[in-house]
Amino acid sequence: MTEKNDTLFNQYSLSDVLRNNLATAKDYIEGIPPEQFNNSSDDELIEHVYSRQEVSPLELHVDAKEAYIENTKVDTRNYPDQSIDIGHLVEAHARNITISIPFSGEAQLWECQPSLWSSSPPNGTIRKTGHLDIDYSPL
């Protein structure tokens, strides 16, 4: 997973990812040596396989969110409501705001499209430190 501003929830089908995880669990169970399989209780086998295949749901820790504000300048010629074109760079003062929200769970779930989805999914940056960054920028 890269640390860049990406469209979230649109890379993979969540259903396909979970089905693949189930198939991997079946293959893993079939690969357990018969002696180990026969000498283990059902609960031990379930716990062992579950610990390897568990998909932890995403959980946002909104109470620990942080905001970062950066002053910048924006070229106003790129805005359609700019009524006067004076032929040179016209900059306006602006602010880039980043909201950083820590999360727990499987980071790859940010890339998975659920069965109910929007044709305009949100954008965000998933950092390796376990934070979702959402940028509000005039650009």
C-alpha positions as CSV (number, residue, x, y, z in Angstrom):
1,M,0.0,0.0,0.0
2,T,1.5,3.3,-1.0
3,E,1.4,6.5,0.9
4,K,-0.3,8.7,-1.7
5,N,-3.7,10.3,-2.0
6,D,-5.7,7.5,-3.5
7,T,-9.3,6.8,-4.1
8,L,-10.5,4.5,-1.3
9,F,-12.6,1.4,-1.6
10,N,-12.2,0.8,-5.3
11,Q,-9.2,-1.5,-6.0
12,Y,-10.6,-5.0,-5.2
13,S,-13.9,-6.6,-4.7
14,L,-14.3,-7.3,-0.9
15,S,-16.4,-10.3,-1.7
16,D,-13.6,-11.8,-3.9
17,V,-11.0,-11.0,-1.2
18,L,-13.0,-12.8,1.5
19,R,-13.8,-15.8,-0.8
20,N,-10.0,-16.1,-1.5
21,N,-9.3,-15.9,2.2
22,L,-11.8,-18.8,2.8
23,A,-10.1,-20.8,0.0
24,T,-6.7,-20.2,1.5
25,A,-8.0,-21.4,4.9
26,K,-9.4,-24.6,3.3
27,D,-6.0,-25.2,1.7
28,Y,-4.2,-24.6,5.0
29,I,-6.5,-27.1,6.8
30,E,-5.9,-29.7,4.1
31,G,-2.2,-29.2,4.5
32,I,-2.1,-30.0,8.3
33,P,-0.3,-33.3,8.8
34,P,-2.8,-36.1,9.7
35,E,-1.1,-36.8,13.0
36,Q,-1.3,-33.2,14.1
37,F,-4.9,-33.0,12.9
38,N,-6.0,-36.1,14.8
39,N,-4.2,-35.1,18.0
40,S,-5.7,-31.6,18.1
41,S,-9.1,-30.8,19.5
42,D,-11.7,-29.0,17.3
43,D,-11.2,-25.8,19.4
44,E,-7.4,-26.0,18.9
45,L,-7.7,-26.4,15.2
46,I,-10.3,-23.6,14.9
47,E,-8.1,-21.2,16.9
48,H,-5.0,-22.1,15.0
49,V,-6.6,-21.5,11.6
50,Y,-8.6,-18.5,12.7
51,S,-5.5,-16.8,14.0
52,R,-3.9,-17.1,10.6
53,Q,-6.9,-16.1,8.5
54,E,-8.6,-13.5,10.6
55,V,-9.5,-10.3,8.8
56,S,-9.7,-7.5,11.4
57,P,-12.3,-4.9,10.6
58,L,-11.4,-1.3,10.2
59,E,-11.9,0.9,13.2
60,L,-11.4,4.6,13.2
61,H,-10.1,6.2,16.4
62,V,-11.7,9.5,15.9
63,D,-11.1,10.6,19.5
64,A,-7.3,10.7,18.6
65,K,-7.6,12.6,15.3
66,E,-5.3,15.5,14.5
67,A,-5.6,18.5,12.1
68,Y,-2.7,20.0,10.3
69,I,-3.0,23.4,8.6
70,E,-0.5,24.7,6.0
71,N,-0.7,28.2,4.5
72,T,-0.2,28.2,0.7
73,K,-1.0,30.3,-2.4
74,V,-3.3,29.2,-5.2
75,D,-3.2,30.3,-8.9
76,T,-6.7,31.7,-9.4
77,R,-6.6,31.5,-13.2
78,N,-7.6,27.8,-12.8
79,Y,-10.9,28.6,-11.3
80,P,-13.9,29.0,-13.7
81,D,-15.5,31.8,-11.7
82,Q,-12.4,34.0,-12.2
83,S,-14.0,36.7,-14.3
84,I,-10.9,38.8,-15.2
85,D,-8.0,37.3,-17.1
86,I,-5.1,39.8,-16.7
87,G,-2.6,37.5,-18.4
88,H,-0.3,36.8,-15.5
89,L,-0.2,34.8,-12.4
90,V,-2.7,35.9,-9.8
91,E,-2.4,34.1,-6.5
92,A,-4.7,34.0,-3.6
93,H,-3.9,33.0,0.0
94,A,-5.3,29.6,0.9
95,R,-4.9,26.8,3.4
96,N,-4.4,23.1,3.0
97,I,-6.0,21.2,5.8
98,T,-5.2,17.6,6.6
99,I,-7.2,15.6,9.1
100,S,-5.2,12.5,10.3
101,I,-7.2,9.8,12.0
102,P,-5.5,6.7,13.5
103,F,-7.1,3.4,12.7
104,S,-6.8,-0.3,13.5
105,G,-7.6,-3.3,11.4
106,E,-6.5,-4.6,8.1
107,A,-5.2,-1.7,6.1
108,Q,-5.9,-3.5,2.8
109,L,-9.6,-3.1,3.5
110,W,-9.3,0.5,2.5
111,E,-8.7,-0.8,-1.1
112,C,-11.7,-3.2,-1.1
113,Q,-15.0,-2.2,-2.7
114,P,-18.0,-3.3,-0.6
115,S,-21.2,-4.7,-2.2
116,L,-22.9,-1.3,-1.7
117,W,-20.7,1.4,-3.2
118,S,-20.7,4.9,-4.6
119,S,-19.5,6.0,-8.1
120,S,-17.6,8.8,-6.4
121,P,-15.7,7.1,-3.5
122,P,-13.7,9.2,-1.0
123,N,-10.0,10.0,-1.4
124,G,-7.4,9.6,1.4
125,T,-3.9,8.6,2.2
126,I,-3.3,5.4,4.1
127,R,0.0,5.7,6.0
128,K,2.1,2.8,7.1
129,T,1.8,4.2,10.6
130,G,-1.9,3.3,10.7
131,H,-3.3,6.7,9.9
132,L,-5.9,7.8,7.4
133,D,-5.1,11.3,6.1
134,I,-7.9,13.3,4.4
135,D,-6.8,16.4,2.6
136,Y,-9.0,19.5,2.1
137,S,-7.2,21.6,-0.4
138,P,-8.2,24.4,-2.6
139,L,-6.2,22.8,-5.5
